């Protein structure tokens, strides 16, 4: 199948070196978890999620357009993609939390900014509950693997994403 990282489709990305509201130069809203994607009648998340890490390398990889890191090769670059391991058992989580975890397995998370480690966000909505969010906080960082998504790029200045030869699918 095919999909679009951050639902960008064929929308052109800003030129390399440009930034936006996040340090990676990516749009923020399309990488957020939306309440209706989890609790709506047609629940399902069909895009990668943006997340932050405490330290990023002074470089970036597609789909990021900008870096804001340090000279430390142990830190991931902006745009790095991580996916929840296919074998990670999600059965002990609520069905709604499983919706988010399935998206993490299929589409992954993209390093979009500096901040707290493994911090991903949802849209502002008073219906989110601490109980729901606390479930997701139990997923350990070691349950994720780095994925080279460069072969998933449709075009150089596009956020379009497609599985194909060389592009890792879950």
Backbone as ProteinMPNN parsed JSONL, in Angstrom:
{"seq_chain_A": "XXXXXXXXXXXXXXXXXXXXXXXXXXXXXXXXXXXXXXXXXXXXXXXXXXXXXXXXXXXXXXXXXXXXXXXXXXXXXXXXXXXXXXXXXXXXXXXXXXXXXXXXXXXXXXXXXXXXXXXXXXXXXXXXXXXXXXXXXXXXXXXXXXXXXXXXXXXXXXXXXXXXXXXXXX", "coords_chain_A": {"N_chain_A": [[0.821, -1.178, 0.0], [0.248, 2.365, -0.119], [1.015, 5.504, 1.383], [0.99, 8.68, 3.04], [3.521, 10.445, 4.561], [2.84, 12.38, 7.292], [0.487, 13.134, 6.026], [1.022, 14.685, 3.761], [0.922, 14.193, 1.093], [1.373, 15.03, -2.27], [2.288, 17.502, -1.762], [4.577, 20.119, -1.947], [7.609, 20.36, -0.151], [9.262, 22.789, 1.904], [12.256, 24.429, 0.726], [15.465, 22.854, 1.242], [17.104, 23.527, 4.311], [15.339, 25.391, 5.272], [13.209, 26.323, 7.965], [10.426, 25.82, 10.215], [7.615, 26.031, 12.35], [8.47, 23.939, 13.863], [11.673, 22.465, 14.641], [12.619, 20.777, 12.645], [11.634, 21.699, 10.288], [9.191, 20.861, 9.402], [5.616, 20.592, 8.89], [3.451, 20.975, 11.701], [0.786, 20.221, 12.604], [-0.167, 17.988, 10.921], [1.258, 15.807, 11.97], [0.305, 15.26, 14.458], [-1.597, 13.399, 16.906], [-4.986, 13.029, 16.507], [-8.029, 13.547, 18.214], [-10.416, 12.46, 17.102], [-9.329, 10.512, 15.466], [-8.708, 8.525, 17.176], [-10.909, 8.105, 18.905], [-13.129, 8.462, 17.323], [-15.939, 7.534, 15.137], [-14.897, 6.245, 12.91], [-12.36, 5.302, 13.682], [-8.838, 5.437, 13.407], [-5.434, 5.801, 12.654], [-3.6, 7.094, 10.094], [-1.008, 7.912, 9.407], [2.36, 9.044, 9.998], [3.669, 9.922, 13.231], [4.715, 12.911, 14.821], [7.552, 13.509, 16.903], [9.549, 14.357, 19.794], [12.985, 14.6, 20.85], [15.588, 14.594, 23.329], [18.081, 15.319, 22.409], [19.495, 16.158, 19.348], [21.286, 15.368, 16.374], [23.568, 17.388, 14.484], [22.373, 17.509, 11.831], [20.152, 16.51, 9.146], [17.615, 14.334, 7.822], [15.553, 13.244, 5.099], [12.09, 13.327, 5.82], [12.71, 15.812, 6.854], [13.737, 19.278, 6.799], [15.597, 20.851, 7.943], [18.096, 21.376, 10.447], [18.791, 21.347, 13.97], [20.705, 20.743, 15.846], [23.395, 19.203, 17.748], [26.968, 18.582, 17.729], [27.119, 15.599, 17.951], [27.321, 12.359, 17.392], [25.825, 10.323, 18.489], [23.287, 11.147, 18.805], [20.039, 11.261, 17.238], [19.377, 12.386, 13.842], [17.392, 15.234, 12.748], [14.263, 14.371, 11.377], [14.68, 11.651, 11.431], [13.332, 8.382, 11.383], [11.416, 6.258, 13.392], [10.138, 3.098, 14.292], [7.657, 1.255, 16.008], [8.49, -1.888, 17.191], [7.574, -4.741, 15.282], [6.921, -7.09, 16.65], [6.159, -6.211, 19.152], [4.064, -6.557, 21.887], [0.844, -5.487, 21.931], [-1.496, -6.15, 23.118], [-2.117, -5.851, 25.822], [-2.895, -3.297, 26.168], [-5.465, -0.764, 26.066], [-8.2, -0.881, 23.671], [-8.354, 1.619, 22.315], [-5.845, 2.773, 22.825], [-4.384, 0.902, 21.45], [-4.954, 1.643, 18.854], [-3.32, 3.89, 18.454], [-0.844, 2.673, 18.865], [-0.767, 0.812, 16.775], [-0.495, 2.562, 14.602], [2.02, 3.523, 15.204], [3.491, 1.235, 14.751], [3.083, 0.753, 11.99], [3.377, 3.276, 10.499], [5.164, 4.759, 12.003], [7.282, 7.066, 13.885], [8.457, 10.39, 13.586], [11.383, 12.244, 14.07], [10.998, 15.467, 15.014], [11.589, 17.708, 16.475], [13.497, 19.285, 19.12], [13.27, 18.386, 22.521], [11.506, 16.87, 25.225], [12.45, 13.459, 25.691], [11.105, 11.03, 23.476], [8.586, 12.212, 23.227], [5.457, 12.591, 22.083], [2.63, 14.163, 20.545], [-0.839, 15.116, 20.879], [-3.633, 16.73, 19.321], [-4.92, 19.754, 20.767], [-7.419, 19.111, 22.958], [-10.101, 18.897, 25.088], [-11.14, 16.436, 25.741], [-9.231, 14.43, 25.896], [-7.788, 12.073, 28.119], [-5.961, 11.6, 31.193], [-5.615, 8.944, 31.896], [-5.716, 7.59, 29.459], [-3.462, 8.66, 28.072], [-1.443, 7.981, 29.883], [-1.251, 5.204, 29.569], [0.085, 4.975, 27.123], [2.522, 6.048, 27.759], [3.817, 3.977, 28.942], [5.143, 2.479, 27.074], [8.268, 1.322, 26.311], [11.336, 2.974, 25.296], [13.123, 1.231, 24.11], [11.506, -0.414, 22.636], [11.29, 0.48, 20.123], [12.562, 0.761, 16.762], [15.079, 2.077, 14.628], [14.479, 3.263, 11.345], [15.432, 3.224, 7.996], [14.159, 5.352, 5.883], [14.632, 6.469, 3.444], [14.307, 5.377, 0.869], [11.626, 5.495, 0.568], [10.783, 7.873, -0.265], [9.031, 9.852, -2.554], [9.549, 12.046, -4.213], [12.187, 14.476, -4.422], [11.657, 17.1, -3.232], [9.247, 16.687, -1.939], [6.753, 15.65, 0.396], [5.567, 13.302, -0.007], [5.06, 9.816, 0.356], [5.769, 6.446, -0.198], [5.388, 2.941, -0.11], [7.598, 0.526, -1.479], [10.032, -1.021, -3.668], [12.84, -1.52, -1.709], [11.884, 0.195, 0.242], [11.131, 0.107, 3.565], [8.541, -1.833, 4.757], [6.114, -2.581, 7.255]], "CA_chain_A": [[0.0, 0.0, 0.0], [0.992, 3.613, -0.046], [0.471, 6.469, 2.325], [1.757, 9.918, 3.021], [4.033, 10.885, 5.846], [2.213, 13.629, 7.712], [-0.601, 13.457, 5.112], [1.436, 15.756, 2.871], [0.657, 13.848, -0.296], [2.371, 15.546, -3.203], [2.598, 18.881, -1.394], [6.013, 20.398, -1.936], [8.217, 20.784, 1.097], [10.106, 23.978, 1.784], [13.613, 24.068, 0.314], [16.391, 22.42, 2.29], [17.647, 24.605, 5.117], [14.26, 26.199, 5.829], [12.576, 25.782, 9.156], [9.02, 26.185, 10.392], [7.352, 26.105, 13.782], [9.317, 22.954, 14.535], [13.075, 22.582, 14.234], [12.896, 19.968, 11.457], [11.08, 22.355, 9.111], [7.991, 20.127, 8.991], [4.369, 21.097, 9.459], [3.183, 20.335, 12.987], [-0.545, 19.626, 12.741], [-0.362, 16.66, 10.328], [1.93, 14.755, 12.736], [-0.322, 15.116, 15.77], [-2.702, 12.459, 17.067], [-6.235, 13.775, 16.647], [-8.99, 12.826, 19.052], [-11.332, 11.672, 16.275], [-8.601, 9.363, 14.918], [-8.646, 7.497, 18.217], [-12.216, 7.862, 19.508], [-14.206, 8.706, 16.367], [-16.628, 6.346, 14.618], [-14.016, 5.578, 11.942], [-11.049, 5.448, 14.311], [-7.663, 4.904, 12.74], [-4.41, 6.803, 12.357], [-2.993, 6.668, 8.839], [0.139, 8.789, 9.153], [3.413, 9.038, 11.014], [3.505, 10.884, 14.313], [5.903, 13.699, 15.116], [7.945, 13.408, 18.299], [10.749, 15.101, 20.16], [14.039, 13.923, 21.603], [16.377, 15.534, 24.105], [19.319, 15.695, 21.722], [19.532, 15.798, 17.933], [22.554, 15.564, 15.668], [23.623, 18.569, 13.623], [22.091, 17.095, 10.457], [18.768, 16.11, 8.972], [17.311, 13.398, 6.741], [14.201, 13.386, 4.577], [11.488, 14.486, 5.192], [13.09, 17.069, 7.512], [14.332, 20.289, 5.925], [16.421, 21.732, 8.751], [18.68, 20.768, 11.65], [18.956, 22.233, 15.128], [21.328, 19.825, 16.769], [24.744, 19.353, 18.282], [27.97, 17.707, 17.113], [27.137, 14.37, 18.735], [26.83, 11.328, 16.475], [24.931, 9.386, 19.164], [21.936, 11.713, 18.747], [19.448, 11.084, 15.913], [19.17, 13.623, 13.077], [16.001, 15.621, 12.5], [13.674, 13.587, 10.3], [14.87, 10.209, 11.625], [12.066, 7.67, 11.57], [11.457, 5.095, 14.268], [8.901, 2.333, 14.235], [7.446, 0.295, 17.078], [8.817, -3.238, 16.692], [6.409, -5.516, 14.848], [6.594, -8.091, 17.651], [5.786, -5.629, 20.447], [2.716, -6.995, 22.265], [-0.028, -4.365, 22.276], [-2.756, -6.697, 23.616], [-2.382, -5.429, 27.208], [-3.34, -1.907, 26.111], [-6.881, -0.601, 25.704], [-8.404, -0.831, 22.211], [-8.046, 2.961, 21.802], [-4.382, 2.912, 22.837], [-3.902, 0.044, 20.366], [-5.068, 2.432, 17.615], [-2.091, 4.688, 18.361], [0.295, 1.755, 18.759], [-0.755, 0.265, 15.404], [0.084, 3.604, 13.738], [3.453, 3.549, 15.498], [4.082, 0.064, 14.092], [3.014, 0.861, 10.53], [3.889, 4.533, 9.953], [6.289, 5.194, 12.815], [7.386, 8.404, 14.45], [9.502, 11.181, 12.933], [12.011, 13.255, 14.929], [10.59, 16.748, 14.46], [12.015, 18.84, 17.28], [14.188, 19.008, 20.374], [12.355, 18.478, 23.662], [11.561, 15.686, 26.071], [12.638, 12.224, 24.928], [9.964, 10.218, 23.063], [7.374, 12.971, 23.503], [4.613, 12.853, 20.924], [1.526, 15.0, 20.972], [-2.139, 15.108, 20.248], [-4.21, 18.058, 19.196], [-5.53, 20.252, 21.996], [-8.804, 18.668, 23.027], [-10.381, 18.621, 26.5], [-11.619, 15.059, 25.939], [-8.127, 13.517, 26.202], [-7.719, 11.789, 29.557], [-4.655, 11.173, 31.684], [-5.565, 7.475, 31.875], [-5.383, 7.174, 28.097], [-2.085, 9.065, 27.794], [-0.54, 7.222, 30.761], [-1.028, 3.886, 28.962], [1.068, 5.103, 26.048], [3.81, 6.356, 28.383], [4.423, 2.716, 29.388], [5.898, 1.858, 25.978], [9.676, 1.681, 26.505], [12.079, 3.431, 24.114], [13.742, 0.061, 23.499], [10.537, -1.124, 21.796], [11.321, 1.112, 18.804], [13.756, 0.56, 15.942], [15.311, 3.099, 13.607], [14.15, 2.794, 10.001], [15.926, 4.055, 6.894], [12.999, 5.586, 5.025], [15.018, 7.26, 2.263], [13.772, 4.767, -0.352], [10.172, 5.701, 0.555], [10.558, 9.226, -0.781], [8.508, 9.867, -3.91], [10.283, 13.08, -4.949], [13.127, 15.204, -3.563], [11.047, 18.188, -2.477], [7.877, 16.314, -1.624], [6.541, 14.849, 1.59], [4.889, 12.068, -0.414], [5.679, 8.608, 0.883], [5.168, 5.252, -0.784], [6.121, 1.69, 0.032], [8.036, 0.017, -2.757], [11.322, -1.696, -3.562], [13.798, -0.857, -0.842], [11.215, 0.947, 1.307], [10.745, -0.866, 4.585], [7.157, -1.865, 5.204], [6.046, -3.38, 8.502]], "C_chain_A": [[0.863, 1.238, 0.0], [0.299, 4.533, 0.927], [1.317, 7.71, 2.262], [2.239, 10.236, 4.426], [3.41, 12.224, 6.133], [1.085, 14.048, 6.777], [-0.233, 14.579, 4.144], [1.126, 15.461, 1.407], [1.749, 14.38, -1.201], [2.742, 17.001, -2.903], [4.107, 19.07, -1.323], [6.458, 20.836, -0.547], [8.994, 22.062, 0.85], [11.494, 23.533, 1.349], [14.474, 23.661, 1.501], [16.958, 23.631, 3.003], [16.591, 25.497, 5.734], [13.724, 25.53, 7.078], [11.12, 26.233, 9.19], [8.805, 26.309, 11.89], [8.091, 25.008, 14.543], [10.713, 22.985, 13.925], [13.402, 21.817, 12.96], [12.382, 20.615, 10.177], [9.843, 21.659, 8.574], [6.738, 20.802, 9.533], [4.045, 20.329, 10.741], [1.863, 19.572, 12.989], [-0.671, 18.231, 12.128], [0.311, 15.516, 11.092], [1.368, 14.54, 14.124], [-1.374, 14.016, 15.752], [-3.952, 13.309, 17.282], [-7.263, 12.907, 17.378], [-9.905, 11.928, 18.214], [-10.649, 10.472, 15.632], [-8.57, 8.201, 15.907], [-10.035, 7.123, 18.72], [-13.385, 8.063, 18.552], [-14.822, 7.423, 15.85], [-15.789, 5.573, 13.592], [-12.571, 5.671, 12.429], [-9.95, 4.749, 13.512], [-6.706, 6.04, 12.429], [-3.647, 6.297, 11.146], [-1.851, 7.592, 8.433], [1.162, 8.602, 10.269], [3.108, 10.105, 12.055], [4.803, 11.647, 14.503], [6.257, 13.461, 16.579], [9.249, 14.148, 18.519], [11.731, 14.197, 20.886], [14.898, 14.992, 22.277], [17.608, 16.048, 23.394], [19.208, 15.258, 20.277], [20.897, 16.147, 17.362], [22.467, 16.797, 14.767], [23.495, 18.145, 12.153], [20.609, 16.759, 10.363], [18.666, 15.155, 7.798], [15.862, 13.627, 6.318], [13.208, 12.728, 5.533], [11.851, 15.825, 5.856], [13.786, 17.992, 6.519], [15.369, 21.132, 6.648], [16.98, 20.945, 9.935], [18.759, 21.805, 12.757], [19.641, 21.437, 16.224], [22.724, 20.196, 17.196], [25.676, 18.38, 17.573], [28.132, 16.452, 17.971], [26.507, 13.277, 17.887], [25.949, 10.294, 17.159], [23.487, 9.887, 19.174], [21.358, 11.478, 17.351], [19.347, 12.415, 15.177], [17.68, 13.972, 13.021], [15.509, 14.8, 11.309], [13.85, 12.089, 10.459], [13.521, 9.564, 11.944], [12.296, 6.445, 12.437], [10.107, 4.411, 14.198], [8.842, 1.404, 15.443], [7.687, -1.097, 16.511], [7.546, -4.021, 16.38], [5.963, -6.507, 15.916], [6.194, -7.532, 19.013], [4.325, -5.948, 20.734], [1.876, -5.807, 22.705], [-1.339, -4.843, 22.921], [-3.093, -6.252, 25.042], [-2.83, -3.967, 27.295], [-4.812, -1.857, 25.716], [-7.023, -0.569, 24.181], [-8.061, 0.535, 21.612], [-6.549, 3.211, 21.784], [-3.779, 2.057, 21.723], [-3.994, 0.76, 19.021], [-3.797, 3.241, 17.402], [-0.892, 3.77, 18.143], [0.37, 1.101, 17.377], [-0.17, 1.28, 14.424], [1.588, 3.682, 13.962], [4.167, 2.365, 14.85], [4.135, 0.248, 12.58], [3.71, 2.103, 9.983], [5.073, 5.097, 10.736], [6.16, 6.599, 13.352], [8.576, 9.087, 13.797], [10.058, 12.193, 13.933], [11.76, 14.62, 14.298], [11.11, 17.946, 15.251], [12.823, 18.349, 18.476], [13.188, 19.212, 21.508], [12.534, 17.26, 24.536], [11.706, 14.448, 25.195], [11.324, 11.483, 24.719], [8.635, 10.901, 23.382], [6.629, 13.202, 22.201], [3.353, 13.517, 21.437], [0.24, 14.703, 20.234], [-2.611, 16.542, 20.109], [-4.8, 18.465, 20.545], [-7.0, 19.867, 21.968], [-9.092, 18.307, 24.483], [-10.84, 17.186, 26.774], [-10.492, 14.059, 26.184], [-8.11, 13.292, 27.709], [-6.304, 11.367, 29.932], [-4.525, 9.66, 31.616], [-5.164, 6.97, 30.495], [-3.915, 7.453, 27.797], [-1.099, 8.245, 28.634], [-0.273, 5.815, 30.231], [0.112, 3.944, 27.951], [2.457, 5.424, 26.595], [4.529, 5.086, 28.849], [5.234, 2.017, 28.293], [7.367, 2.276, 26.135], [10.357, 2.093, 25.197], [12.709, 2.256, 23.379], [12.804, -0.746, 22.618], [10.507, -0.569, 20.381], [12.618, 0.797, 18.085], [13.86, 1.699, 14.939], [15.065, 2.485, 12.239], [14.741, 3.763, 8.981], [14.779, 4.197, 5.894], [13.349, 6.321, 3.741], [14.464, 6.684, 0.963], [12.252, 4.92, -0.459], [9.795, 7.047, -0.046], [10.106, 9.155, -2.238], [9.278, 10.864, -4.77], [11.1, 13.91, -3.958], [12.492, 16.274, -2.686], [9.579, 17.932, -2.16], [7.842, 15.523, -0.33], [5.835, 13.545, 1.259], [5.737, 10.861, -0.053], [4.996, 7.409, 0.235], [6.033, 4.031, -0.506], [6.473, 1.2, -1.362], [9.351, -0.686, -2.575], [12.289, -0.881, -2.696], [13.18, -0.063, 0.292], [10.69, -0.038, 2.332], [9.267, -0.755, 4.946], [7.11, -2.778, 6.424], [5.842, -4.855, 8.23]], "O_chain_A": [[2.086, 1.151, 0.109], [-0.874, 4.347, 1.25], [2.276, 7.769, 1.492], [1.446, 10.289, 5.366], [3.451, 13.119, 5.289], [0.75, 15.232, 6.739], [-1.105, 15.351, 3.747], [1.074, 16.372, 0.581], [2.933, 14.193, -0.92], [3.426, 17.65, -3.694], [4.818, 18.272, -0.712], [5.764, 21.589, 0.136], [9.342, 22.375, -0.288], [11.874, 22.384, 1.575], [14.228, 24.084, 2.631], [17.258, 24.646, 2.375], [16.898, 26.285, 6.629], [13.786, 24.309, 7.219], [10.654, 26.94, 8.296], [9.732, 26.661, 12.62], [8.315, 25.137, 15.747], [10.899, 23.479, 12.813], [14.356, 22.161, 12.262], [12.668, 20.124, 9.085], [9.482, 21.846, 7.412], [6.803, 21.512, 10.536], [4.348, 19.139, 10.838], [1.833, 18.393, 13.341], [-1.244, 17.351, 12.77], [-0.04, 14.356, 10.875], [1.89, 13.729, 14.889], [-1.97, 13.733, 14.713], [-3.971, 14.198, 18.133], [-7.34, 11.696, 17.173], [-10.143, 10.774, 18.571], [-11.323, 9.503, 15.282], [-8.424, 7.042, 15.518], [-10.312, 5.944, 18.94], [-14.532, 7.849, 18.942], [-14.294, 6.338, 16.093], [-15.967, 4.365, 13.435], [-11.676, 6.067, 11.682], [-10.118, 3.634, 13.019], [-7.121, 7.114, 11.993], [-3.106, 5.191, 11.168], [-1.74, 8.0, 7.277], [0.856, 8.071, 11.337], [2.383, 11.065, 11.791], [5.883, 11.074, 14.359], [5.372, 13.237, 17.405], [9.953, 14.513, 17.578], [11.359, 13.171, 21.456], [14.926, 16.146, 21.847], [18.128, 17.107, 23.744], [18.863, 14.108, 20.003], [21.564, 17.083, 17.803], [21.377, 17.185, 14.347], [24.388, 18.39, 11.343], [19.902, 16.729, 11.37], [19.507, 15.157, 6.899], [15.051, 14.14, 7.09], [13.49, 11.632, 6.018], [11.339, 16.867, 5.446], [14.353, 17.539, 5.524], [15.963, 22.03, 6.051], [16.386, 19.956, 10.364], [18.788, 23.007, 12.492], [19.216, 21.451, 17.38], [23.175, 21.33, 17.035], [25.221, 17.459, 16.895], [29.153, 16.268, 18.633], [25.293, 13.269, 17.685], [25.367, 9.453, 16.474], [22.57, 9.139, 19.513], [22.105, 11.492, 16.372], [19.243, 13.465, 15.812], [16.821, 13.113, 13.222], [16.251, 14.567, 10.355], [13.245, 11.317, 9.714], [12.696, 10.121, 12.667], [13.25, 5.693, 12.237], [9.069, 5.059, 14.062], [9.855, 0.837, 15.851], [7.143, -1.444, 15.463], [6.568, -3.965, 17.126], [4.767, -6.745, 16.078], [5.918, -8.299, 19.935], [3.448, -5.647, 19.924], [2.157, -5.188, 23.731], [-2.201, -4.022, 23.236], [-4.262, -6.279, 25.424], [-3.11, -3.466, 28.384], [-5.336, -2.792, 25.11], [-6.06, -0.259, 23.479], [-7.526, 0.599, 20.505], [-6.03, 3.798, 20.834], [-2.777, 2.441, 21.118], [-3.181, 0.501, 18.134], [-3.257, 3.274, 16.296], [-0.023, 4.065, 17.322], [1.465, 0.864, 16.867], [0.57, 0.905, 13.515], [2.347, 3.886, 13.015], [5.323, 2.485, 14.445], [5.146, -0.075, 11.957], [4.55, 1.992, 9.09], [5.892, 5.831, 10.184], [5.105, 7.23, 13.289], [9.581, 8.446, 13.49], [9.296, 12.918, 14.573], [12.237, 14.907, 13.2], [11.077, 19.074, 14.76], [12.83, 17.161, 18.798], [12.354, 20.117, 21.45], [13.619, 16.679, 24.577], [11.158, 14.388, 24.095], [10.531, 11.323, 25.646], [7.67, 10.239, 23.765], [7.105, 13.919, 21.321], [3.043, 13.444, 22.626], [0.224, 14.133, 19.143], [-2.048, 17.455, 20.713], [-5.139, 17.611, 21.364], [-7.735, 20.253, 21.06], [-8.381, 17.481, 25.055], [-10.915, 16.774, 27.932], [-10.757, 12.945, 26.635], [-8.384, 14.208, 28.483], [-5.551, 10.849, 29.107], [-3.45, 9.142, 31.313], [-4.37, 6.037, 30.373], [-3.203, 6.572, 27.317], [-0.037, 7.861, 28.143], [0.821, 5.285, 30.423], [0.986, 3.078, 27.926], [3.461, 5.104, 25.959], [5.729, 5.123, 29.121], [5.941, 1.051, 28.578], [7.672, 3.468, 26.095], [9.993, 1.614, 24.123], [12.818, 2.281, 22.153], [13.243, -1.664, 21.925], [9.782, -1.082, 19.529], [13.653, 0.589, 18.718], [12.85, 2.218, 14.463], [15.401, 1.325, 12.001], [14.568, 4.976, 9.094], [14.472, 3.263, 5.152], [12.452, 6.754, 3.019], [14.177, 7.443, 0.037], [11.657, 4.521, -1.461], [8.622, 7.318, -0.3], [10.728, 8.475, -3.055], [9.62, 10.57, -5.915], [10.734, 14.026, -2.789], [12.781, 16.333, -1.491], [8.772, 18.861, -2.121], [8.79, 14.811, -0.001], [5.534, 12.761, 2.16], [6.965, 10.886, -0.147], [3.769, 7.371, 0.136], [7.255, 4.078, -0.648], [5.73, 1.434, -2.315], [9.764, -0.931, -1.441], [12.512, 0.304, -2.942], [13.887, 0.321, 1.223], [9.894, -0.918, 2.005], [8.805, 0.297, 5.387], [7.969, -3.643, 6.597], [5.764, -5.651, 9.167]]}, "name": "protein", "num_of_chains": 1, "seq": "XXXXXXXXXXXXXXXXXXXXXXXXXXXXXXXXXXXXXXXXXXXXXXXXXXXXXXXXXXXXXXXXXXXXXXXXXXXXXXXXXXXXXXXXXXXXXXXXXXXXXXXXXXXXXXXXXXXXXXXXXXXXXXXXXXXXXXXXXXXXXXXXXXXXXXXXXXXXXXXXXXXXXXXXXX"}
